[in-house]
Amino acid sequence: MIFQAADFIPPLGAVIDGDECVAAVLFWLCLQPGDVEEGYFAGYTPTQSEWLESGRAEELAVILAELEQHERNA
């Protein structure tokens, strides 16, 4: 397990297994240095830092952009 949290709340009116909820989770997993204030990643574990440096956040950002585009076209 890389990330675990019990405090995620779906966007108001979004179903827990819907695209909007998936997009909300992806948003947080896509954050990279430069996207948020300095120090945001200071609390990352070594495993989380390794994941961030692997480029996976960039891959998820592409998926998020595709989801958002699909929602706009719907």
N, C-alpha and C positions, 0 to 999 in steps of 0.2 A: 504494500500500500504506500502510495506516495503522498496523497492528500486525503485528509479525513476531517470532517466537521459535522457537528450536530446542530449548527445554528443557521443553516441555509433555509430561507423562506422563499417559496416561489413568488414571482410577481403577482400582484393583486389580480385575481380573475383568471390566472393561468392554471391549467391542470398540471398535476405533478409529472405526468408522462408525456406532455405535449412539447412541441418544438420550441415554444416560447420559454418554457422552463429549462430545456436543454441549452438554449442560447444564453440564458442568464448564468448558468453554471460555466459554460464555455468562456463567457466574458472574463470571469475571474481567473480561469486557468490560462488565458491568453496574455495576461499582463506580463510585460517585460520591462527591464530597466529603461527608463526614459518615458514610460507610459504613466508612471505614478511618482509620488514624491520619493526623494532619496531616503533610504532606510526602510522602505516597504518590505524588502526581501531580507532584511537583517535577521528576522526570526525564522527564516527557512532552515530546515534541517539539511545536513549534507546531502541526503538523497533528493530532497526537493531542489536544492541548488544544482545538483548534477542534472536533474530532469530539465530545469530551466536552461541550462547551458547546452543541452542536447539538440535544441531547435524544435522540440515538440510543441512549444507554445506557439511558434510561428505556423506550424502545421494546423493546429487547432484554430488559429485565427482565420485561416483559409476556409475551414469548415464553417466557422461562425459567419463569415462573409457570405458564403453560399446559402446558409439558412436565412439570413436577413434578406438576401436578394429574392429568395423563394417567397418569403412573406410579403415583400413589396409587390411581387408579381401576382400574388394570389387574389 
